[in-house]
Amino acid sequence: MLLIRPTSLTPAMVTASNAGAADPAYNPAISYTLGARVYLPSDGRTYECVQAPALGQDPAASPLYWMLAAPSNRWAMWDAEISTATAVEGSLSATVTVPGRFNAVGVFGLVGDAITLVQKSAAGATLWSETRSLKSNPGGWYAYFHEPRVQVRDAVFTGLVPSSGSRLEVHINGGSTACASVVVGTSMSIGETQYGFTSGIASYSRKETNTTTGAQTLRKGRRSKRMSGTLSQPRGQFNAVFAALESLDATPCVWVGAPSSGDYEPLTILGFYRDFQIEVSYPNHNICSLEIEGLT
């Protein structure tokens, strides 16, 4: 299993994007009326006025005047919140400059035909690039002729050059495109996924019954992916893996259950661990039990 530990990003690191903010930038010289929405470039978020007149009231520091509405369209794909997305008509292009080093990228909530990632050095030289289709391959001849190709929602890229201060360009092609989350970070192998690993979805939809008529209505709710199972780890990894997982408590990470195979895409999750235990079972390797809950 591959673990991608995220690098913290800020709005200032997003150096280019064709997804503009949907609302005008905040201007301290304007007296805003109730319900007005503004974009604050310093934190990449959109705020709504809840008390007028709001003159000279910084949205980030004035909760009596402003309420957080949402991340801006430009920032949504970088804010580590997968329930919001950057969406545009046509192709989407965005660039982030990362001060430190990274060698892996996870992209989630994709809508489009194809995605291209390009890594460039601080001087502008291309260090790495890869293009992938965002339409699934048919599972057989029947699916090829009779079933539509399914949108690939998630993709993980590894093998990037760990060059400090490099730029990552994300290009998504299509008629209408979107991206919910881009996780930039460093990868670490935490063990070999064992057979018996499970993957599934927990639905938070609920059924409501009208006590008068008996009519039943299904209210669609959110859902989350889950997976659990065991990993086999060399004895020498015990300290490093335990320390890494301990440091990532309540931290959304990318977990790739089968990094060398494209046949197990549901074993790739953006989420956090609910529980882990490492059992010193054998002289040369240990068994790690892991339970992961996704944010999608």
N, C-alpha and C positions, 0 to 999 in steps of 0.2 A: 504494500500500500504506500502511496505517495501522499505526503502531507505538504501543502503549500501554506507557509506562514505569511500572513499579509503584511505589506508595507503600508504605513499610514500615509494617506494622500490629503492634500489641502486644495482648495479652489485655485490658489495661486500657481499650483503645479500644472494645471490644465492650460497649456499655452496656446492651443488652437482648437477650434471646433466650429462646425457649420450648423450646430444646433444652438440657436440663440435663445436667450431668456424670453419667456413668454410675456413677461411684464417689464415695465420700464425700471431703470435703475433708480435707487433711492436718491433723492435730492433734498438736503436739509433746508433749502430755501423755500420749499413748497409746503403749504399748509394742506395736509391731506384730509379728505373727508372720510366718513364712516364707510367701510367696505372697500376702500382703495387698496390695491395690491401693488407691491413694489419688490424689486429684486435687489438684494444686498450683495455686491460683488465680493466683499471680504469673507463671507462664509458660504456663498453659493446658494443661499436659500431665498425663498419667497415669503413675504410677510403680508398679513392683511390688517388694515386699520380697524381697531375695535373701539376707539374713542377719538372724537374729533373736538377741536382741530388738533392735528398732530404736526406741529411745526417745530423743527429742530429736535425731534425725539428719535434718537437712534433706535431702529427696530430691534437690534440685538440686545439692547440694554434698557428697553422701555416696555416691560410686559403689560403695563396699564394702558398703553396706546397701541401696541402691536401684538399680533398673535402669529406664531409660526404656521404657515399654510402648507408648504411643501418645499422640497429642494427644487432649484431651478431646472429647466429642461437641459441646460448645458451641464449641470453638475450631477444630475440624478444617476448617471451610469458610473460615477466614481465614488459615491458616498457610502458604499457598503450596505445600503438599504435596498434589498432586492424587490420590495413591493412597489417601488417607483422606478420609472424607466425614462431614458432619453429617447424620444421618438421624433422622426422627421419624415416628410414626404420626399421620396427619392433616396439617394445614398447618404449614409452617415459617415462622417470622418471626424476624428478627434485625436488630439495629441497630448500626452502627459509627459512631463520631464521629471524623472525620479532622481533625487540627490544621491541616494545610496545605490547599492547593487541589487539586482534581481535576476533570476534565471527561469522563472515560470510565470505563466499568466492563466487565470481562469476567467472565462467570459460566460455570463448567464443571462437568461431571459432574452434570447436572440430572436429577432424577426428579420428575415431577408433571404437572399438567394445564395450569397457567398460572403465569407469574411477573410480579410487579409490583415495580418499583423506584421509591422515592420519595426525593427529596432535600429536606431541610429545613434552613433556616438555623439558626444558633445560637439565635435567638429563637423558633424553632418554626414559622416561616412556610414553606409549601410553595413550593419554588423550581422543581421539575421532577418529573414522574412519567411512567411509561410502563408499559403492560401488554402482554404478549405470550402467545400460546398456545404451549404446549410440545408440541403435536402437529403433525407435518409436514403440509403440504398435499399432496393427491394429485397425482401426476405426469401424470394423464390420466384419461379416463373409465373405463378398465379398472381402474386402481388405486382409483378412487373407489368402485366397486361390489364389487371382489373382494379388495382387499388391506387389511390393517389399517394404521391411521395409526401412523407411527413416532415414537418418543419423540425430541424435540429435546434433545440433550445439552448444547449450548453456545449461548451468546447474548452478543452484544456490544452495549453501549449507549453512544451518544455524544451530544454536545450538552448535557451537564449544565452547570450554572452554576458557574464557577470561584470559588466563595465560600469564603473561609477559615473553618475551624471548623464546616463544615456536617455534618449527619448523613445517613447513607445507610441507608434501611430496605429490607430484602429480604423479600418475601413470596412464598412458593411454595405454591400451592393444589393439593390432591389428597388421595387416600386415604392413601397412603404417599409421603412426599416426602424428597428428599435433595439435597445440594449438596456437591460435592467441593472447589471453590475459587472464591473471589471475588477478582478482581484489581482494585484501585482505583488509578487513576493518571492521567497526563496523556498526551494523544494527540499524535502528530506524523506528518505525511505525509513519507514517505521516498522517494517516487517513484511513477510510474505503472506498474502491473503490465502486462507485455507478454504477448502471446499466445505460447504455448509453455511457460508456467509449469506445472510438474507437481506433483501431490499424490498421496501414497500412504501405505501403512502397512508398517512392518517388524515382522514377527512373531518373537518369541523363544521360541515353542513348539519342542519338539524331539521327534524320533522315537527311541524306544528299542527295541532288538531283543534278545529273549531268545536267547542263544547256544545254549541246549540245545534249545528247542522251535521256535525261529524265529518265535515270536509277536511281533508288533509292537504297540507301545503309543505313542499320541501324548500327550505331556505338555504340557498347555496352559501357556504362559508369558505374560508381559506383552507389550505391543506399544507401538509409538510411531508417531505420525504424522510424516510428513516432507513437505517441499515445497521446491522449488528452481526457480530461473528468473532472469529479468532484469527490472530496473526501469529506466525512463527518468526521468532527473532533470534539472531545469533547472540550468544552470551555476552559478547563485547558491546552490544547495543543497549544493554539494560539501563545503565546510568543516563546515557544521552537521551533515550526515548522517554524515560520517566521524567527527566527534567524538562524536556520540550513540552510534553503534554501538560505537566503541572503549570508551566508558564502561560499556557494558552487557555486556562480556565475562563469560560464565558466569552471566548473570542471566536467570532466566525472565521473559519478556515476552509480551504478546499481539500476534500478528502477524495482520493482517486483509488478505488479498490482494485482495479485491474489496469494499471498504466500501460502495459505492453499489449493490450488487446482491445480492439474496438467492438467486441461482441458483448461487452458488459457495461454499456453506457449508464444504466441506472445505478451503478456502483460509484458514480461520481456525484458528490453532494457538496453544496456550500452550506455549512452549518457548524454545529458545535458538539462536543462530546458530552453525553449525559453521564457516562460512567466508563472508567477503564480500570483494569486490574492486570498486573503482570505476574504470572505464576512461574516460579523457578522450578520447572518440571524435569529438566534433563540436564546432563552435565554440559552439553555444548550449545543448547538453545533453550529459550523460554517461550511461553505461550501468553499472548496478550489478548484479553477479552475486551472488546470495544463496542460501545453503543453510541450511535451518532444520530442526532436529530437535525434535519435540514431546515433552512429558512424559506424554502420554496414549497 
